[in-house]
């Protein structure tokens, strides 16, 4: 038996060991790990660490092992530090993602027990471990087929000819999926998408190439390329080529030939396809011609007169001339045939003279202009002013303006202060695509305050925004009207232009008091060229067609091939201008064929053709007539030139002069302008009645405008009269006559007319009288007080008999001319001219020399028989006869001649005089 002390010692240590290892190790409840394919270390989250509350007791507080429980899990756990409890998880062998992507197993921690022998060890609770295997891109894509083949039909565009397919053995989506295909062969008419669909990028031609061999490779999403590319063979087979046949690429158009068929032998080939409908669209491209197409290029005033617009409009951008010089500094687009276009690049502007600016703007007026404008990069916050009326000095108030801001058209109208000082509509805003599309459009703003309406190419647009403002208080500050910018004359150190416009303008007009109608607007912006269909009745009921408003696009639809072929042969080009703008017009035809049950089954190639408008025969306008006229201020009566003629040459045979319309004729003063106090140049309104003509007058001359025939212009020009109330101070006057067709595209010669005082230019008095007798058809008598010349008796007594006879004849001729002059003045009064007004001032015809009235009609022809003046023409013939008799009247009594002439005047019933009251 044992000694007592040994037994006591044994029980002591036994009880101590039970007390020391009384806690189990502790680990996390779950772990997530990642291991890279073909690697052995697992990265765990959280790290593998076991803790024991018995620490730091030796053995009991230490971790001796981690054990894995699972179905053949290829992992093992190892304790790296028994004291800290840190462990590591490793793979027992290579891990292959392609065999298994994930692993799940149980792990437990064990402490070292109560003694070095490991007795009384304790284990932790069970923890779940999830291991994910990271894939490595170790495999390249491989195509499923060693060779691909396909056959296509020439002339067709395929969405997909065939599909190639590759695959990858890698386990992860990143490396196992195919992300891209690529055609390795260069310069081929094929393309491939990321799904492997091969399509052709252009129509293939059997005649050009019958077989294509292309190489295709694939890439996985890790950008690993296939080890071997796959060949793809595509065969092209010939077929019938659908499309339009029997058409010419270029068609010549002779001006004045009317409507001309473009495709008289055209037909559509569909290769017997079972079509259900055909749609063809023919587009005429004319954006490079003039202002978007061939329009009338008469002057703006003449065109408005032609379209029936109310008179009184002011052209703010006329052609530069002596009288309209404010546009001389502006840039013009000289490449446009007779189209007056001004280009503004942000640096040009024009001040409109005060005498041009309309002063009577009321609550009703119209502003119209052609505009071509596009967005200005980097300048979207800046206003671009077309038209602006602002203070000239001191202040910077804008009374009315038209400007573009951020592709919006804004019209500003600040009304003057009235009795009610309240907010009133002031700014009208429109947001339209046309404002910045870089194309020509015709804008008309109709103001019926407080309502403002915008017309763009004849279509009505109401403002989307109207803002109010206070009215402008009256002041004595002058205003300045500008085009292309706004004048800032106040609130700055140096007056200058601001808010420059960038674009092109043409035909900018303002008309006070009148509102443009829809009919007039449509006429002003109408195109004179376009597509047409000849012989509509031959189309039949199986065709549907419609034009756009400008007749530049024609769309036709038919249910059968015969109807569409018939319709296409009727498509024509027409240009109604007598002198169209020569050059090319492009044609573009697109066709869509629909089959039964399908959207499109046959692809028809587009057609690109052209119309060549040939240059017209240019006319030559010639003004002819007597270019020198004489008058005798002492004899006070005149009868001026009536021989001015308008002639037309260089025209085609059979083309009448009546077919040519002029649009303006100017009679300008050469040299010093007219002094309105004693002279004027005018035409009576009655001379323009029944004609499409109007006239403007100034001290620099007179302008007759309107689109009308040469005959009417000639008749009107002959009625132009020059008046002078102080002929004694006039030695000569020079005038220049010129006419225009198509706004200066064709101009006449400059015909100069000189009016001279014969008293200062002729040398002998007898020649004066003879000249007047011979040239009487060029003289026009007017009212003048009789001048009594007293002859000294001494001189008479010493005068030879022959000289006495000459003197008596001269006096007799003078009396005859006086009587005829009084008679002609009386007939002139009935025409309502200015002589009538002067005549009413002196009904008794007792005039002073200072009020001498001379009327010059340099344009009237003797051979013209005017319906409104038949008696006047008869009187002229009688005058010629009487003056002719006067030249050979040496053997006749001058008193009898005078009495006879006076009696003839009584027979006419125009004027009755007592011959006894005439001193001579």
Secondary structure as the mmCIF struct_conf table of DSSP 4:
data_model
#
loop_
_struct_conf.conf_type_id
_struct_conf.id
_struct_conf.beg_label_comp_id
_struct_conf.beg_label_asym_id
_struct_conf.beg_label_seq_id
_struct_conf.end_label_comp_id
_struct_conf.end_label_asym_id
_struct_conf.end_label_seq_id
HELX_RH_AL_P HELX_RH_AL_P1 UNK A 4 UNK A 20
BEND BEND1 UNK A 21 UNK A 21
STRN STRN1 UNK A 26 UNK A 26
BEND BEND2 UNK A 29 UNK A 29
STRN STRN2 UNK A 30 UNK A 36
TURN_TY1_P TURN_TY1_P1 UNK A 37 UNK A 38
STRN STRN3 UNK A 41 UNK A 41
STRN STRN4 UNK A 43 UNK A 45
BEND BEND3 UNK A 46 UNK A 46
STRN STRN5 UNK A 49 UNK A 49
STRN STRN6 UNK A 51 UNK A 51
TURN_TY1_P TURN_TY1_P2 UNK A 53 UNK A 56
BEND BEND4 UNK A 57 UNK A 57
TURN_TY1_P TURN_TY1_P3 UNK A 58 UNK A 61
BEND BEND5 UNK A 62 UNK A 62
STRN STRN7 UNK A 63 UNK A 69
BEND BEND6 UNK A 70 UNK A 72
BEND BEND7 UNK A 74 UNK A 74
STRN STRN8 UNK A 75 UNK A 81
TURN_TY1_P TURN_TY1_P4 UNK A 82 UNK A 85
STRN STRN9 UNK A 86 UNK A 91
BEND BEND8 UNK A 92 UNK A 93
TURN_TY1_P TURN_TY1_P5 UNK A 97 UNK A 99
BEND BEND9 UNK A 101 UNK A 101
STRN STRN10 UNK A 102 UNK A 111
BEND BEND10 UNK A 114 UNK A 115
TURN_TY1_P TURN_TY1_P6 UNK A 116 UNK A 117
TURN_TY1_P TURN_TY1_P7 UNK A 119 UNK A 120
STRN STRN11 UNK A 123 UNK A 123
STRN STRN12 UNK A 127 UNK A 134
HELX_LH_PP_P HELX_LH_PP_P1 UNK A 135 UNK A 135
STRN STRN13 UNK A 142 UNK A 143
BEND BEND11 UNK A 144 UNK A 144
BEND BEND12 UNK A 146 UNK A 146
STRN STRN14 UNK A 147 UNK A 153
TURN_TY1_P TURN_TY1_P8 UNK A 154 UNK A 155
BEND BEND13 UNK A 159 UNK A 159
BEND BEND14 UNK A 161 UNK A 161
STRN STRN15 UNK A 162 UNK A 163
STRN STRN16 UNK A 166 UNK A 167
BEND BEND15 UNK A 171 UNK A 172
HELX_RH_AL_P HELX_RH_AL_P2 UNK A 173 UNK A 176
BEND BEND16 UNK A 177 UNK A 177
STRN STRN17 UNK A 178 UNK A 183
BEND BEND17 UNK A 185 UNK A 187
BEND BEND18 UNK A 189 UNK A 189
STRN STRN18 UNK A 190 UNK A 192
TURN_TY1_P TURN_TY1_P9 UNK A 194 UNK A 195
STRN STRN19 UNK A 197 UNK A 200
BEND BEND19 UNK A 201 UNK A 202
TURN_TY1_P TURN_TY1_P10 UNK A 206 UNK A 208
BEND BEND20 UNK A 210 UNK A 210
STRN STRN20 UNK A 211 UNK A 220
TURN_TY1_P TURN_TY1_P11 UNK A 221 UNK A 222
HELX_LH_PP_P HELX_LH_PP_P2 UNK A 224 UNK A 224
STRN STRN21 UNK A 225 UNK A 225
HELX_LH_PP_P HELX_LH_PP_P3 UNK A 226 UNK A 226
BEND BEND21 UNK A 227 UNK A 228
STRN STRN22 UNK A 230 UNK A 237
STRN STRN23 UNK A 243 UNK A 245
BEND BEND22 UNK A 246 UNK A 246
BEND BEND23 UNK A 249 UNK A 249
STRN STRN24 UNK A 250 UNK A 253
TURN_TY1_P TURN_TY1_P12 UNK A 255 UNK A 256
STRN STRN25 UNK A 260 UNK A 261
BEND BEND24 UNK A 262 UNK A 262
TURN_TY1_P TURN_TY1_P13 UNK A 264 UNK A 265
STRN STRN26 UNK A 267 UNK A 269
TURN_TY1_P TURN_TY1_P14 UNK A 271 UNK A 272
STRN STRN27 UNK A 275 UNK A 285
TURN_TY1_P TURN_TY1_P15 UNK A 287 UNK A 288
BEND BEND25 UNK A 289 UNK A 289
TURN_TY1_P TURN_TY1_P16 UNK A 290 UNK A 291
BEND BEND26 UNK A 292 UNK A 293
BEND BEND27 UNK A 298 UNK A 298
HELX_RH_AL_P HELX_RH_AL_P3 UNK A 300 UNK A 306
TURN_TY1_P TURN_TY1_P17 UNK A 307 UNK A 308
HELX_LH_PP_P HELX_LH_PP_P4 UNK A 309 UNK A 310
BEND BEND28 UNK A 311 UNK A 311
STRN STRN28 UNK A 313 UNK A 315
BEND BEND29 UNK A 316 UNK A 317
HELX_LH_PP_P HELX_LH_PP_P5 UNK A 318 UNK A 320
BEND BEND30 UNK A 322 UNK A 323
HELX_RH_3T_P HELX_RH_3T_P1 UNK A 325 UNK A 327
TURN_TY1_P TURN_TY1_P18 UNK A 328 UNK A 329
BEND BEND31 UNK A 330 UNK A 330
STRN STRN29 UNK A 331 UNK A 332
TURN_TY1_P TURN_TY1_P19 UNK A 334 UNK A 335
BEND BEND32 UNK A 336 UNK A 338
STRN STRN30 UNK A 342 UNK A 345
BEND BEND33 UNK A 346 UNK A 347
STRN STRN31 UNK A 350 UNK A 352
HELX_LH_PP_P HELX_LH_PP_P6 UNK A 353 UNK A 353
TURN_TY1_P TURN_TY1_P20 UNK A 354 UNK A 356
BEND BEND34 UNK A 357 UNK A 357
BEND BEND35 UNK A 359 UNK A 359
BEND BEND36 UNK A 363 UNK A 363
STRN STRN32 UNK A 364 UNK A 374
TURN_TY1_P TURN_TY1_P21 UNK A 377 UNK A 378
TURN_TY1_P TURN_TY1_P22 UNK A 380 UNK A 381
BEND BEND37 UNK A 382 UNK A 382
STRN STRN33 UNK A 384 UNK A 391
BEND BEND38 UNK A 392 UNK A 393
STRN STRN34 UNK A 394 UNK A 394
STRN STRN35 UNK A 398 UNK A 405
TURN_TY1_P TURN_TY1_P23 UNK A 406 UNK A 407
STRN STRN36 UNK A 408 UNK A 413
HELX_LH_PP_P HELX_LH_PP_P7 UNK A 415 UNK A 415
STRN STRN37 UNK A 416 UNK A 416
HELX_LH_PP_P HELX_LH_PP_P8 UNK A 417 UNK A 417
BEND BEND39 UNK A 419 UNK A 420
STRN STRN38 UNK A 424 UNK A 431
HELX_RH_3T_P HELX_RH_3T_P2 UNK A 433 UNK A 436
STRN STRN39 UNK A 437 UNK A 448
TURN_TY1_P TURN_TY1_P24 UNK A 449 UNK A 450
STRN STRN40 UNK A 451 UNK A 456
TURN_TY1_P TURN_TY1_P25 UNK A 457 UNK A 458
STRN STRN41 UNK A 459 UNK A 462
BEND BEND40 UNK A 464 UNK A 464
STRN STRN42 UNK A 465 UNK A 469
HELX_LH_PP_P HELX_LH_PP_P9 UNK A 470 UNK A 471
STRN STRN43 UNK A 472 UNK A 472
HELX_LH_PP_P HELX_LH_PP_P10 UNK A 473 UNK A 474
BEND BEND41 UNK A 476 UNK A 476
STRN STRN44 UNK A 479 UNK A 483
BEND BEND42 UNK A 484 UNK A 485
STRN STRN45 UNK A 486 UNK A 488
STRN STRN46 UNK A 490 UNK A 490
BEND BEND43 UNK A 491 UNK A 494
STRN STRN47 UNK A 496 UNK A 498
BEND BEND44 UNK A 499 UNK A 499
STRN STRN48 UNK A 502 UNK A 512
TURN_TY1_P TURN_TY1_P26 UNK A 513 UNK A 513
HELX_RH_AL_P HELX_RH_AL_P4 UNK A 518 UNK A 524
TURN_TY1_P TURN_TY1_P27 UNK A 525 UNK A 525
BEND BEND45 UNK A 528 UNK A 528
STRN STRN49 UNK A 529 UNK A 533
BEND BEND46 UNK A 534 UNK A 534
HELX_RH_3T_P HELX_RH_3T_P3 UNK A 536 UNK A 538
BEND BEND47 UNK A 539 UNK A 539
TURN_TY1_P TURN_TY1_P28 UNK A 541 UNK A 542
STRN STRN50 UNK A 543 UNK A 547
TURN_TY1_P TURN_TY1_P29 UNK A 549 UNK A 550
BEND BEND48 UNK A 551 UNK A 551
STRN STRN51 UNK A 553 UNK A 558
BEND BEND49 UNK A 559 UNK A 560
HELX_RH_AL_P HELX_RH_AL_P5 UNK A 561 UNK A 569
TURN_TY1_P TURN_TY1_P30 UNK A 570 UNK A 570
STRN STRN52 UNK A 571 UNK A 575
TURN_TY1_P TURN_TY1_P31 UNK A 578 UNK A 579
HELX_LH_PP_P HELX_LH_PP_P11 UNK A 580 UNK A 582
STRN STRN53 UNK A 583 UNK A 595
TURN_TY1_P TURN_TY1_P32 UNK A 596 UNK A 597
BEND BEND50 UNK A 598 UNK A 599
STRN STRN54 UNK A 602 UNK A 603
STRN STRN55 UNK A 607 UNK A 613
HELX_LH_PP_P HELX_LH_PP_P12 UNK A 614 UNK A 619
STRN STRN56 UNK A 620 UNK A 624
BEND BEND51 UNK A 625 UNK A 625
STRN STRN57 UNK A 628 UNK A 631
TURN_TY1_P TURN_TY1_P33 UNK A 633 UNK A 635
STRN STRN58 UNK A 639 UNK A 639
STRN STRN59 UNK A 645 UNK A 649
BEND BEND52 UNK A 650 UNK A 650
TURN_TY1_P TURN_TY1_P34 UNK A 653 UNK A 654
HELX_RH_3T_P HELX_RH_3T_P4 UNK A 657 UNK A 659
STRN STRN60 UNK A 661 UNK A 670
BEND BEND53 UNK A 671 UNK A 672
HELX_LH_PP_P HELX_LH_PP_P13 UNK A 673 UNK A 674
TURN_TY1_P TURN_TY1_P35 UNK A 676 UNK A 678
STRN STRN61 UNK A 679 UNK A 682
HELX_RH_3T_P HELX_RH_3T_P5 UNK A 685 UNK A 688
TURN_TY1_P TURN_TY1_P36 UNK A 689 UNK A 692
STRN STRN62 UNK A 694 UNK A 698
TURN_TY1_P TURN_TY1_P37 UNK A 699 UNK A 700
STRN STRN63 UNK A 701 UNK A 709
HELX_RH_AL_P HELX_RH_AL_P6 UNK A 710 UNK A 717
TURN_TY1_P TURN_TY1_P38 UNK A 718 UNK A 719
STRN STRN64 UNK A 721 UNK A 724
BEND BEND54 UNK A 725 UNK A 725
HELX_RH_3T_P HELX_RH_3T_P6 UNK A 727 UNK A 729
BEND BEND55 UNK A 731 UNK A 731
STRN STRN65 UNK A 732 UNK A 741
TURN_TY1_P TURN_TY1_P39 UNK A 742 UNK A 745
STRN STRN66 UNK A 746 UNK A 747
STRN STRN67 UNK A 751 UNK A 757
HELX_RH_AL_P HELX_RH_AL_P7 UNK A 758 UNK A 761
BEND BEND56 UNK A 763 UNK A 763
HELX_RH_AL_P HELX_RH_AL_P8 UNK A 765 UNK A 774
TURN_TY1_P TURN_TY1_P40 UNK A 775 UNK A 775
HELX_RH_3T_P HELX_RH_3T_P7 UNK A 776 UNK A 778
STRN STRN68 UNK A 780 UNK A 780
HELX_LH_PP_P HELX_LH_PP_P14 UNK A 788 UNK A 792
HELX_RH_AL_P HELX_RH_AL_P9 UNK A 793 UNK A 797
TURN_TY1_P TURN_TY1_P41 UNK A 798 UNK A 798
BEND BEND57 UNK A 799 UNK A 799
HELX_RH_AL_P HELX_RH_AL_P10 UNK A 801 UNK A 829
TURN_TY1_P TURN_TY1_P42 UNK A 830 UNK A 832
HELX_RH_AL_P HELX_RH_AL_P11 UNK A 834 UNK A 841
TURN_TY1_P TURN_TY1_P43 UNK A 842 UNK A 844
HELX_RH_3T_P HELX_RH_3T_P8 UNK A 849 UNK A 851
STRN STRN69 UNK A 854 UNK A 856
TURN_TY1_P TURN_TY1_P44 UNK A 858 UNK A 859
TURN_TY1_P TURN_TY1_P45 UNK A 862 UNK A 863
HELX_RH_3T_P HELX_RH_3T_P9 UNK A 867 UNK A 869
HELX_RH_AL_P HELX_RH_AL_P12 UNK A 870 UNK A 887
TURN_TY1_P TURN_TY1_P46 UNK A 888 UNK A 888
TURN_TY1_P TURN_TY1_P47 UNK A 890 UNK A 891
BEND BEND58 UNK A 892 UNK A 892
HELX_RH_AL_P HELX_RH_AL_P13 UNK A 894 UNK A 908
TURN_TY1_P TURN_TY1_P48 UNK A 909 UNK A 909
BEND BEND59 UNK A 910 UNK A 910
HELX_RH_3T_P HELX_RH_3T_P10 UNK A 915 UNK A 917
#
